[in-house]
Amino acid sequence: MNYTKLTIRFLFIAFLFVSCTKEETVIRTNNNPPKYSEISTIMVENYINRLFIDVLGREATDVERIDILLKLRKGKLSPVCRDSIVKQLQFDTIYRIGDSSYRKAYTTRIYNICKSRFLEGAADMDIAQQSGNLGFAILLYQLDGDSVAMFSAINQKKYYDRILKSNYWLSRNTISYNQLCEYMLNNGIYDLINMGSFNFVNAAFDDIYGRKPSSDEFNRSFKIIEKNIPTFIFNQVISNKNEFCEGITTTSGFYEAEIRWWYFQYIRREINSSQLYPILSNYLKDHSIENMQRTILISDEYAQF
């Protein structure tokens, strides 16, 4: 019996000793992130090629790759140097064989991505055909003296023509990126893909905000699209489809969703809150998709440095 008590006491004391022992802090040296000067040439060239593909939709030529590699090395791969490179790809209007200009190639890339997002990648030829069919119908309505049908066809044709012209307008800064998205929502092709007011409302929220509408949002939106009933939504009173498409692409939710969408395209993961809000704060002020994208494209994570 005494042996049992001694054993219990010994185990209890051993437990107290172990539980009170402090954890040993292990400090590992030589575990600092690499300096930019130590980044290999292959990694820098991979970054350059990724930039050209994501921004312009094509790989860099040998001449372009060598030229930008030298600029990045001279600038020590700093974020400021990276920013100037991406800005050149976004805004440079110097004529270049194959691209017309970097600016043209960049806006064409944005335009084609938006067509894929909203219109299932509809070809310009198909959009132009729809516009041409309506143009022919307008002539027939004129001959028949049917002014109601003629003006309806003119109105429908306008929305197809806006899509076809939007790439040029965007390259010339005549329209904003918000308006480009608005044009992608408000046309006969989008209506055909998402037939009926029920599908249109759900698709618009999914394509713009990356989510389904709440019950209240759906009911308000449905009344606008289906019956043209003036309703308060998007912090304003909206009474028709045109105002709805403009309203949904000008809210703070639109800007946040765009950051999330583009971040995932470039980084291939969801953005976290600490990264989102600084970008969103600037995007809400300047409404510049170029600046927003550039913030992502010059990051170490994107560059994989």
Secondary structure per residue as TSV (DSSP state, phi and psi in degrees):
chain	resnum	aa	ss	phi	psi
A	1	M	-	360.0	-43.0
A	2	N	H	-62.9	-38.7
A	3	Y	H	-61.4	-36.9
A	4	T	H	-65.0	-44.5
A	5	K	H	-63.2	-41.3
A	6	L	H	-62.9	-40.4
A	7	T	H	-63.1	-44.1
A	8	I	H	-62.7	-43.4
A	9	R	H	-62.8	-41.1
A	10	F	H	-62.5	-44.3
A	11	L	H	-64.8	-38.7
A	12	F	H	-64.3	-44.6
A	13	I	H	-64.9	-39.8
A	14	A	H	-63.6	-39.0
A	15	F	H	-64.0	-43.3
A	16	L	H	-62.6	-39.4
A	17	F	H	-64.3	-44.8
A	18	V	H	-67.4	-43.0
A	19	S	H	-69.4	-25.9
A	20	C	H	-91.4	-5.9
A	21	T	S	-71.6	128.9
A	22	K	-	-72.5	145.9
A	23	E	-	-70.9	141.1
A	24	E	-	-82.3	126.9
A	25	T	-	-86.6	120.7
A	26	V	-	-100.5	119.6
A	27	I	-	-102.7	120.0
A	28	R	-	-100.6	127.3
A	29	T	-	-94.7	169.6
A	30	N	S	57.6	36.7
A	31	N	-	-119.8	26.0
A	32	N	-	-79.2	152.1
A	33	P	-	-62.8	148.7
A	34	P	-	-65.5	148.2
A	35	K	-	-75.1	152.2
A	36	Y	G	-59.1	-30.5
A	37	S	G	-68.9	-16.2
A	38	E	G	-96.9	0.1
A	39	I	S	-70.0	132.7
A	40	S	-	-70.1	156.8
A	41	T	H	-62.4	-37.2
A	42	I	H	-62.1	-41.0
A	43	M	H	-65.6	-39.2
A	44	V	H	-67.2	-42.2
A	45	E	H	-64.5	-36.2
A	46	N	H	-63.4	-39.5
A	47	Y	H	-63.1	-44.3
A	48	I	H	-60.8	-44.7
A	49	N	H	-65.9	-40.0
A	50	R	H	-61.5	-41.8
A	51	L	H	-58.9	-47.9
A	52	F	H	-62.6	-41.2
A	53	I	H	-66.8	-46.0
A	54	D	H	-73.5	-34.4
A	55	V	H	-90.8	-41.9
A	56	L	H	-109.4	-12.9
A	57	G	S	82.6	17.0
A	58	R	S	-152.1	164.9
A	59	E	-	-78.1	157.1
A	60	A	-	-73.0	144.1
A	61	T	-	-74.7	168.0
A	62	D	H	-59.0	-41.8
A	63	V	H	-64.5	-45.4
A	64	E	H	-64.2	-41.9
A	65	R	H	-63.4	-44.3
A	66	I	H	-65.8	-43.3
A	67	D	H	-62.6	-46.4
A	68	I	H	-73.2	-33.1
A	69	L	H	-59.4	-44.4
A	70	L	H	-63.9	-39.8
A	71	K	H	-65.3	-41.8
A	72	L	H	-67.4	-40.3
A	73	R	H	-65.6	-42.2
A	74	K	H	-63.0	-36.1
A	75	G	T	-86.6	7.2
A	76	K	T	58.2	30.5
A	77	L	T	58.5	22.5
A	78	S	-	-67.6	154.0
A	79	P	H	-55.7	-35.0
A	80	V	H	-63.7	-43.0
A	81	C	H	-66.0	-43.8
A	82	R	H	-59.9	-40.8
A	83	D	H	-60.1	-42.2
A	84	S	H	-66.4	-34.4
A	85	I	H	-67.4	-48.6
A	86	V	H	-64.9	-39.3
A	87	K	H	-61.2	-37.7
A	88	Q	H	-62.3	-43.7
A	89	L	H	-65.6	-28.6
A	90	Q	H	-83.8	-33.0
A	91	F	H	-121.3	-14.9
A	92	D	-	-62.4	125.2
A	93	T	-	-106.9	9.0
A	94	I	S	-63.9	138.0
A	95	Y	-	-64.8	133.3
A	96	R	B	-135.8	135.8
A	97	I	T	-60.3	129.9
A	98	G	T	94.2	-37.4
A	99	D	T	-100.7	-18.6
A	100	S	B	74.2	-56.9
A	101	S	-	-164.6	163.2
A	102	Y	H	-61.3	-40.2
A	103	R	H	-59.8	-44.3
A	104	K	H	-64.5	-43.9
A	105	A	H	-64.5	-38.3
A	106	Y	H	-65.4	-48.9
A	107	T	H	-68.8	-30.8
A	108	T	H	-66.0	-37.6
A	109	R	H	-61.7	-45.9
A	110	I	H	-61.6	-45.2
A	111	Y	H	-59.7	-47.1
A	112	N	H	-67.7	-37.3
A	113	I	H	-63.9	-41.4
A	114	C	H	-65.4	-38.3
A	115	K	H	-63.8	-36.3
A	116	S	H	-67.5	-40.5
A	117	R	H	-67.0	-45.8
A	118	F	H	-101.9	-33.6
A	119	L	H	-118.4	20.2
A	120	E	T	55.0	34.1
A	121	G	T	71.2	28.6
A	122	A	-	-53.4	133.5
A	123	A	-	-76.2	149.3
A	124	D	H	-58.1	-33.6
A	125	M	H	-60.7	-41.0
A	126	D	H	-69.4	-39.3
A	127	I	H	-65.0	-42.3
A	128	A	H	-65.2	-34.2
A	129	Q	H	-65.2	-41.4
A	130	Q	H	-62.4	-41.6
A	131	S	H	-64.6	-41.0
A	132	G	H	-64.8	-40.1
A	133	N	H	-61.4	-41.3
A	134	L	H	-68.1	-35.3
A	135	G	H	-62.2	-40.9
A	136	F	H	-66.5	-40.2
A	137	A	H	-63.5	-36.4
A	138	I	H	-60.6	-41.5
A	139	L	H	-62.4	-42.4
A	140	L	H	-64.6	-42.1
A	141	Y	H	-64.4	-35.2
A	142	Q	H	-63.4	-44.5
A	143	L	H	-64.5	-35.8
A	144	D	H	-80.9	-10.1
A	145	G	T	74.2	20.7
A	146	D	-	-92.2	86.9
A	147	S	H	-69.5	-33.0
A	148	V	H	-63.9	-49.6
A	149	A	H	-65.6	-35.5
A	150	M	H	-64.6	-47.9
A	151	F	H	-68.6	-30.4
A	152	S	H	-65.2	-42.9
A	153	A	H	-66.9	-39.2
A	154	I	H	-59.8	-42.4
A	155	N	H	-64.8	-43.2
A	156	Q	H	-65.3	-40.4
A	157	K	H	-62.2	-35.5
A	158	K	H	-57.3	-38.4
A	159	Y	H	-73.0	-32.3
A	160	Y	H	-69.5	-42.7
A	161	D	H	-64.8	-34.4
A	162	R	H	-62.1	-39.6
A	163	I	H	-61.8	-48.0
A	164	L	H	-64.9	-31.2
A	165	K	H	-88.5	-14.9
A	166	S	H	-64.1	-31.9
A	167	N	H	-62.9	-47.1
A	168	Y	H	-64.0	-44.3
A	169	W	H	-60.8	-41.2
A	170	L	H	-65.0	-40.2
A	171	S	H	-65.5	-26.9
A	172	R	T	-96.7	4.1
A	173	N	T	62.0	26.4
A	174	T	S	-78.8	-30.4
A	175	I	S	-125.0	162.4
A	176	S	-	-94.8	168.9
A	177	Y	H	-62.9	-34.4
A	178	N	H	-57.6	-44.9
A	179	Q	H	-66.3	-36.4
A	180	L	H	-58.2	-45.9
A	181	C	H	-64.2	-37.4
A	182	E	H	-61.0	-44.1
A	183	Y	H	-63.4	-34.6
A	184	M	H	-68.9	-24.7
A	185	L	H	-84.9	-33.8
A	186	N	S	-105.7	76.7
A	187	N	S	-163.4	167.6
A	188	G	H	-67.1	-29.0
A	189	I	H	-68.9	-44.7
A	190	Y	H	-62.7	-38.3
A	191	D	H	-64.1	-38.4
A	192	L	H	-69.0	-38.1
A	193	I	H	-67.9	-38.1
A	194	N	T	-120.1	70.3
A	195	M	-	-67.4	134.7
A	196	G	H	89.5	152.8
A	197	S	H	-62.1	-37.0
A	198	F	H	-59.4	-51.3
A	199	N	H	-69.6	-35.6
A	200	F	H	-62.4	-47.3
A	201	V	H	-62.5	-47.8
A	202	N	H	-61.8	-42.3
A	203	A	H	-66.7	-39.9
A	204	A	H	-62.3	-45.2
A	205	F	H	-66.1	-39.5
A	206	D	H	-67.4	-43.1
A	207	D	H	-72.7	-34.8
A	208	I	H	-89.3	-47.0
A	209	Y	H	-101.8	-8.4
A	210	G	S	70.5	26.8
A	211	R	S	-156.3	166.0
A	212	K	-	-82.4	152.9
A	213	P	-	-72.0	152.1
A	214	S	-	-68.5	169.0
A	215	S	H	-58.6	-42.1
A	216	D	H	-67.5	-43.5
A	217	E	H	-61.9	-41.1
A	218	F	H	-65.0	-46.0
A	219	N	H	-62.2	-42.8
A	220	R	H	-65.0	-45.2
A	221	S	H	-65.7	-40.2
A	222	F	H	-62.6	-40.3
A	223	K	H	-62.7	-35.3
A	224	I	H	-70.4	-50.8
A	225	I	H	-71.5	-40.8
A	226	E	H	-81.9	-38.1
A	227	K	H	-125.2	0.9
A	228	N	-	55.8	38.8
A	229	I	-	-89.7	122.6
A	230	P	-	-57.5	125.6
A	231	T	E	-141.0	144.7
A	232	F	E	-82.8	117.7
A	233	I	E	-159.3	154.4
A	234	F	T	57.6	35.1
A	235	N	T	63.2	27.4
A	236	Q	E	-160.2	165.8
A	237	V	E	-88.1	124.3
A	238	I	E	-123.1	136.8
A	239	S	-	-124.2	-6.3
A	240	N	S	-152.4	175.6
A	241	K	H	-63.9	-40.0
A	242	N	H	-60.0	-46.1
A	243	E	H	-67.7	-33.8
A	244	F	H	-62.8	-47.7
A	245	C	H	-65.7	-34.1
A	246	E	H	-72.1	-42.1
A	247	G	H	-65.5	-42.3
A	248	I	H	-70.1	-19.6
A	249	T	T	-102.0	14.1
A	250	T	S	-129.9	12.1
A	251	T	S	-89.9	166.2
A	252	S	H	-63.5	-31.1
A	253	G	H	-62.8	-34.0
A	254	F	H	-62.2	-47.1
A	255	Y	H	-65.3	-40.6
A	256	E	H	-64.5	-44.3
A	257	A	H	-63.9	-36.1
A	258	E	H	-66.0	-40.9
A	259	I	H	-60.7	-47.0
A	260	R	H	-60.5	-41.9
A	261	W	H	-66.7	-50.4
A	262	W	H	-68.7	-36.4
A	263	Y	H	-59.7	-43.7
A	264	F	H	-66.0	-38.2
A	265	Q	H	-62.4	-38.4
A	266	Y	H	-86.4	-40.8
A	267	I	H	-99.7	-22.9
A	268	R	S	68.5	33.8
A	269	R	S	-154.7	162.0
A	270	E	-	-69.9	141.9
A	271	I	-	-77.5	142.9
A	272	N	-	-94.1	167.6
A	273	S	H	-61.4	-40.4
A	274	S	H	-64.7	-27.2
A	275	Q	H	-87.5	-32.7
A	276	L	H	-67.3	-51.3
A	277	Y	H	-66.5	-37.2
A	278	P	H	-62.3	-39.6
A	279	I	H	-67.6	-43.1
A	280	L	H	-63.1	-40.0
A	281	S	H	-57.5	-43.3
A	282	N	H	-73.2	-39.3
A	283	Y	H	-64.2	-37.0
A	284	L	H	-67.0	-25.3
A	285	K	H	-83.8	-49.0
A	286	D	H	-100.3	-15.7
A	287	H	-	55.8	26.7
A	288	S	-	-98.7	112.7
A	289	I	H	-67.6	-30.3
A	290	E	H	-63.0	-46.9
A	291	N	H	-64.7	-41.3
A	292	M	H	-62.5	-47.5
A	293	Q	H	-64.0	-39.3
A	294	R	H	-64.4	-35.4
A	295	T	H	-57.8	-38.0
A	296	I	H	-76.0	-42.8
A	297	L	H	-71.3	-18.6
A	298	I	T	-98.6	1.0
A	299	S	S	-72.0	153.6
A	300	D	H	-63.2	-33.5
A	301	E	H	-65.7	-43.8
A	302	Y	H	-65.3	-45.0
A	303	A	H	-69.1	-21.1
A	304	Q	T	62.6	38.9
A	305	F	-	-90.0	360.0
